[in-house]
Every structure is written in structure tokens, then in C-alpha cells.
Amino acid sequence: MNAQQPRKRQQVQVSLLIIALGILLLIAQLTGLWFWGLFLLALVFLGSYFFVHNYNALVPGGILAGMWVGFALNTLWQNLPGSMQTALFLIPFGLGFALIWVLDRIYTRQNNWWPLVPAVLIVVSGLAIAVGGIALNLIQLVGNWWPLAVIGAGGYALFKAARGESLELKWPWVNEQQRRLQ
């Protein structure tokens, strides 16, 4: 058996799955059942991660799963004030990013921690909106003044350069790209 055949068969299976998914999503859209189409799409991406072993499927799967839970909670509790509905969407949405990290950590034992950054930012924002008061004021303050962090990072890089030290980025996707180029 040619080594290319299993890969080609897998590609054909995934292609047929995508076509079937597109048909189901079209039906969901035309019948007003987009909510379940989103659920199905999240499941397909998460399933692809486990069956095809493609990290690129896990990212949209986790995000869509978090969005679906947020929409589901908003559908269940439609009578809540607007700010609570926003929080009720943001918190599960952020947890969808955390799901990316959790599933990949369990499945591959790797520590691709980047999804925790948006997870924390989104969940904290959702909690601040839910709590209101000083928590919301603090989030608004950070939202107004976050460019100071960028200025500080540039200043740190300039300081390291002035001392003749190299600046090594510790971001997982940057390090992965550097390994691939070597």
C-alpha cells in the first residue's frame, strides 16, 4: 500500500464531512435553526481535532463551543438586563478559549498556553460586567490605558538592546515557528 493512500483517504473523508456539514448548516440556516448549526459546527471541529489530530481544528472548535454555550444561556434567560446577557455570553465565550488549552493539554500533554490569555481577558471582562461598580470601572480604566503596556514592552526591549542583550520571545507560536525554520 502506498504511503500516500491513507492520507488521501483521510483527506477524502474530511472533504465529504465538510460537504455534509455545509448541507446541514444550509438547512439549519434556511429553517431558522442556526443555533443548532453552530452547535454542530463546534462538534465537527472538536471531533476533527480528536480524529484527524489537527490543532487547527481545536481552535475554532473551542471558540464555537464557548459561543454556543453563551447563546444557549442567553436563550434560556432572555429576561435578564442587557449587561447581564452580555456577561452571560462573554464568560462561556472566554471559557471556550480555556477549553482549547485544557483539551490540548490532556490530549497531547503540551503546554500551548496562548489560549489562556484571551480566556482570562474575556472571562474577567464578563465578570466585571456582571458585577458592575468598581470592577467595571477598573476594566474600563484598563481598556483606556492598555497602550501603556505596549510602550512599556518597547521600553524593555530598548533597555535590553542598550545593554547588548538579546530579547527572546517566549510566545509558544513564535517559538514553534522558530523551530520549524531551523
Stockholm file with secondary structure:
# STOCKHOLM 1.0

chainA/1-182         MNAQQPRKRQQVQVSLLIIALGILLLIAQLTGLWFWGLFLLALVFLGSYFFVHNYNALVPGGILAGMWVGFALNTLWQNLPGSMQTALFLIPFGLGFALIWVLDRIYTRQNNWWPLVPAVLIVVSGLAIAVGGIALNLIQLVGNWWPLAVIGAGGYALFKAARGESLELKWPWVNEQQRRLQ
#=GR chainA/1-182 SS CCTHHHHHHHHHHHHHHHHHHHHHHHHHHHHTCHHHHHHHHHHHHHHHHHHHCCHHHHHHHHHHHHHHHHHHHHHHTTTSCHHHHHHHHHHHHHHHHHHHHHHHHHHHCCCCCTTHHHHHHHHHHHHHHHHCHHHHHHHHHHHHHTHHHHHHHHHHHHHHHHTTCCCCCCCHHHHHHHHHHC
#=GC SS_cons         CCTHHHHHHHHHHHHHHHHHHHHHHHHHHHHTCHHHHHHHHHHHHHHHHHHHCCHHHHHHHHHHHHHHHHHHHHHHTTTSCHHHHHHHHHHHHHHHHHHHHHHHHHHHCCCCCTTHHHHHHHHHHHHHHHHCHHHHHHHHHHHHHTHHHHHHHHHHHHHHHHTTCCCCCCCHHHHHHHHHHC
//
